Amino acid sequence: MGDGYGADEFEAFTRSVGDVVGVPTRVLDELSSPIGIQVLGRAGAGRSTLVSLLERSGCTNVAEAPAVDAPGRPDPDIGPDVVVHVFTGALRTPDMRVLTNAPRGSTVAVLAKADALGSRDDAVRAAATAAAKTGVRVIPTSASADAGALVTAVEDCARVVRARRVRETLDALAVAAARDVHGPTRDGIEAFLRSDPAVFAAAEAAAVLGGDRAGDRRRQERAQRRARTRRAVAAGTRR
């Protein structure tokens, strides 16, 4: 995953969008709203403990969702940002249901109470097995484990959310410009979409998000090509 779309880069992009004349309020609100971290899991899996661990580690906007697979209640809605699903032992059907429906790229699973499985190697093998089943990164944790790996995984997920928001914002701005065929909104938005911040943001978002489909690969290649051309022009100008 690329280094782009840390908090500082994202804030700079958000400010540049806010300066565009005619940008729809909804687009700016969706771009700038705080990134949420939703903690999911079955009752007794350790959701509250995980929320406390994340908050002590400096994470913000962490919310504990109601228990998954609670008798007589529907499962909680899964949020659009970072999802952290905690489970113990082997994955069960409710765990698989959550991880199947959670957003790709911004979801991490936590194998809690990993020390109960035996050795550290046993916990790592169990996490690898769960990751192979779900396609989601799985972090084994225990009461004595360092939270570094989990915090890194959550920040990786946040980078994906930022990149996703950047892409959605650029797409929404293009649609807004197309609707205002002869007005000043179109001129202002199209000027921004041609600007260095927008071109480089599109390339970085494409690099972070990737994608296996042919359309994803074409989009990434096109964005990277535009960014390379822009950098080459800038380098030639400085000579």
C-alpha positions as CSV (number, residue, x, y, z in Angstrom):
1,M,0.0,0.0,0.0
2,G,1.3,3.5,-0.8
3,D,2.3,6.0,1.8
4,G,-0.3,8.6,0.6
5,Y,-3.5,9.5,2.4
6,G,-2.2,9.9,5.9
7,A,-4.2,12.4,7.8
8,D,-2.1,15.4,6.7
9,E,-2.3,14.7,3.0
10,F,-6.1,14.1,3.3
11,E,-6.6,17.4,5.2
12,A,-4.7,19.3,2.5
13,F,-6.9,17.7,-0.2
14,T,-10.1,18.5,1.8
15,R,-9.0,22.1,2.1
16,S,-8.4,22.3,-1.7
17,V,-11.8,21.0,-2.4
18,G,-13.4,23.5,0.1
19,D,-11.8,26.3,-1.9
20,V,-13.6,25.2,-5.2
21,V,-16.4,27.6,-6.1
22,G,-19.7,25.8,-6.4
23,V,-18.7,22.5,-4.8
24,P,-21.9,20.8,-3.5
25,T,-22.3,21.0,0.3
26,R,-23.1,17.3,0.4
27,V,-19.9,16.4,-1.3
28,L,-17.8,18.5,1.1
29,D,-19.6,17.2,4.1
30,E,-19.1,13.5,3.1
31,L,-15.4,14.2,2.4
32,S,-14.7,16.0,5.7
33,S,-16.8,14.0,8.1
34,P,-14.6,12.2,10.8
35,I,-13.6,8.6,9.9
36,G,-15.3,6.2,12.2
37,I,-14.0,3.0,13.7
38,Q,-16.8,0.5,14.4
39,V,-16.0,-2.4,16.7
40,L,-18.2,-5.5,16.1
41,G,-18.4,-8.9,17.5
42,R,-20.5,-11.5,19.3
43,A,-21.4,-11.0,23.0
44,G,-18.4,-11.9,25.2
45,A,-15.9,-11.6,22.4
46,G,-14.2,-8.6,23.9
47,R,-15.7,-5.6,22.1
48,S,-15.5,-3.2,25.1
49,T,-11.9,-4.3,25.8
50,L,-10.9,-3.7,22.2
51,V,-12.6,-0.2,22.2
52,S,-10.6,0.7,25.3
53,L,-7.4,-0.6,23.8
54,L,-7.8,1.4,20.6
55,E,-8.7,4.6,22.5
56,R,-5.6,4.2,24.8
57,S,-3.5,3.8,21.7
58,G,-4.7,7.1,20.3
59,C,-7.5,6.1,18.0
60,T,-10.5,8.4,17.9
61,N,-14.1,8.1,16.9
62,V,-14.2,4.5,18.1
63,A,-17.7,3.1,18.6
64,E,-18.8,-0.2,20.0
65,A,-21.7,-1.7,18.0
66,P,-24.4,-3.9,19.6
67,A,-23.6,-7.6,19.8
68,V,-23.7,-9.7,16.6
69,D,-26.0,-12.7,16.7
70,A,-27.9,-11.5,19.8
71,P,-31.1,-13.5,20.4
72,G,-34.2,-11.7,19.2
73,R,-32.3,-8.8,17.7
74,P,-31.1,-8.1,14.2
75,D,-27.4,-7.7,13.6
76,P,-26.2,-4.1,13.7
77,D,-25.7,-2.2,10.5
78,I,-22.1,-2.2,9.3
79,G,-20.6,1.2,9.0
80,P,-18.9,2.5,5.8
81,D,-15.5,3.4,7.3
82,V,-13.2,1.3,9.4
83,V,-14.6,-2.0,10.7
84,V,-12.9,-4.0,13.4
85,H,-14.5,-7.3,14.1
86,V,-13.4,-9.2,17.2
87,F,-13.9,-13.0,17.6
88,T,-12.5,-15.8,19.8
89,G,-11.5,-19.3,18.9
90,A,-12.6,-20.5,15.5
91,L,-14.7,-18.3,13.2
92,R,-18.5,-19.0,13.4
93,T,-21.3,-18.3,11.0
94,P,-22.1,-14.9,12.5
95,D,-18.5,-13.9,12.2
96,M,-18.3,-14.9,8.6
97,R,-21.6,-13.1,7.9
98,V,-20.1,-9.8,9.2
99,L,-16.8,-10.2,7.5
100,T,-18.5,-11.0,4.2
101,N,-20.6,-7.9,4.3
102,A,-18.0,-5.5,5.7
103,P,-16.3,-3.0,3.4
104,R,-13.4,-4.5,1.5
105,G,-10.0,-3.0,2.3
106,S,-11.1,-1.1,5.4
107,T,-11.9,-4.1,7.6
108,V,-9.7,-5.9,10.0
109,A,-10.5,-8.9,12.2
110,V,-9.1,-9.4,15.7
111,L,-8.6,-12.9,17.2
112,A,-9.0,-12.0,20.8
113,K,-7.8,-14.1,23.8
114,A,-5.2,-15.6,21.5
115,D,-3.2,-16.8,24.5
116,A,-5.9,-19.3,25.3
117,L,-5.0,-21.2,22.1
118,G,-1.6,-22.2,23.4
119,S,1.6,-20.9,22.1
120,R,2.2,-17.7,20.0
121,D,2.8,-19.9,17.0
122,D,-0.6,-21.5,17.6
123,A,-2.3,-18.1,17.6
124,V,-0.5,-17.0,14.5
125,R,-1.6,-20.2,12.7
126,A,-5.2,-19.7,13.8
127,A,-5.1,-16.1,12.5
128,A,-3.6,-17.2,9.2
129,T,-6.4,-19.8,8.8
130,A,-9.1,-17.2,9.5
131,A,-7.5,-14.7,7.1
132,A,-7.5,-17.4,4.4
133,K,-11.2,-18.1,4.9
134,T,-12.3,-14.5,4.9
135,G,-9.8,-12.6,2.8
136,V,-9.5,-10.1,5.7
137,R,-6.4,-9.3,7.7
138,V,-6.6,-11.0,11.1
139,I,-4.5,-9.8,14.1
140,P,-4.1,-12.1,17.1
141,T,-4.2,-10.3,20.4
142,S,-4.1,-11.1,24.1
143,A,-4.1,-9.3,27.4
144,S,-0.3,-9.1,27.4
145,A,0.1,-8.4,23.6
146,D,1.4,-5.1,22.3
147,A,-1.3,-3.1,20.4
148,G,1.1,-2.0,17.7
149,A,0.1,-4.4,15.0
150,L,-3.6,-3.7,15.5
151,V,-3.1,0.1,15.4
152,T,-1.0,-0.3,12.2
153,A,-3.8,-2.4,10.7
154,V,-6.4,0.2,11.7
155,E,-4.4,3.0,10.2
156,D,-4.0,1.0,7.0
157,C,-7.8,0.7,6.9
158,A,-8.1,4.5,7.5
159,R,-5.8,5.1,4.5
160,V,-8.2,3.1,2.3
161,V,-11.2,5.1,3.6
162,R,-9.4,8.3,2.8
163,A,-8.5,7.1,-0.7
164,R,-12.1,5.9,-1.2
165,R,-13.4,9.3,-0.2
166,V,-11.0,11.1,-2.5
167,R,-12.1,9.0,-5.4
168,E,-15.8,9.4,-4.6
169,T,-15.3,13.2,-4.3
170,L,-13.6,13.5,-7.6
171,D,-16.3,11.4,-9.3
172,A,-19.1,13.5,-7.6
173,L,-17.4,16.8,-8.7
174,A,-17.2,15.5,-12.3
175,V,-21.0,14.8,-12.2
176,A,-21.7,18.2,-10.7
177,A,-19.8,19.9,-13.4
178,A,-21.5,18.0,-16.1
179,R,-24.9,19.1,-14.8
180,D,-24.0,22.8,-15.0
181,V,-23.3,22.9,-18.7
182,H,-22.9,26.6,-19.2
183,G,-22.6,28.0,-15.6
184,P,-19.7,29.1,-13.4
185,T,-19.9,26.0,-11.3
186,R,-18.7,23.9,-14.3
187,D,-15.8,26.2,-15.0
188,G,-14.6,26.2,-11.3
189,I,-14.9,22.5,-10.8
190,E,-13.3,21.6,-14.1
191,A,-10.4,23.9,-13.4
192,F,-9.9,22.1,-10.1
193,L,-10.2,18.6,-11.7
194,R,-7.3,19.6,-14.0
195,S,-5.2,21.0,-11.1
196,D,-2.2,19.4,-9.6
197,P,-3.9,18.6,-6.3
198,A,-6.7,16.7,-8.1
199,V,-4.4,14.9,-10.6
200,F,-2.0,13.7,-7.9
201,A,-4.9,12.8,-5.5
202,A,-6.5,10.7,-8.2
203,A,-3.2,8.8,-8.8
204,E,-2.6,8.3,-5.1
205,A,-6.1,7.0,-4.5
206,A,-5.8,4.6,-7.4
207,A,-2.5,3.3,-6.0
208,V,-4.0,2.8,-2.5
209,L,-7.3,1.2,-3.7
210,G,-5.9,-1.0,-6.5
211,G,-8.4,-3.5,-7.7
212,D,-8.4,-6.8,-9.6
213,R,-10.9,-6.0,-12.3
214,A,-9.8,-4.8,-15.7
215,G,-11.6,-1.5,-15.2
216,D,-9.8,-0.9,-11.9
217,R,-6.4,-1.5,-13.6
218,R,-7.2,0.8,-16.5
219,R,-8.3,3.5,-14.1
220,Q,-5.1,3.1,-12.1
221,E,-2.9,3.2,-15.2
222,R,-4.7,6.3,-16.5
223,A,-4.4,8.2,-13.2
224,Q,-0.7,7.2,-12.8
225,R,0.0,8.3,-16.4
226,R,-1.6,11.7,-15.9
227,A,0.4,12.2,-12.7
228,R,3.7,11.2,-14.4
229,T,3.0,13.6,-17.3
230,R,2.2,16.4,-14.8
231,R,5.5,15.8,-12.9
232,A,7.5,15.6,-16.1
233,V,6.1,19.0,-17.3
234,A,6.8,20.5,-13.9
235,A,10.4,19.2,-14.0
236,G,10.9,20.6,-17.5
237,T,9.6,24.0,-16.4
238,R,12.1,24.1,-13.5
239,R,15.1,23.5,-15.8
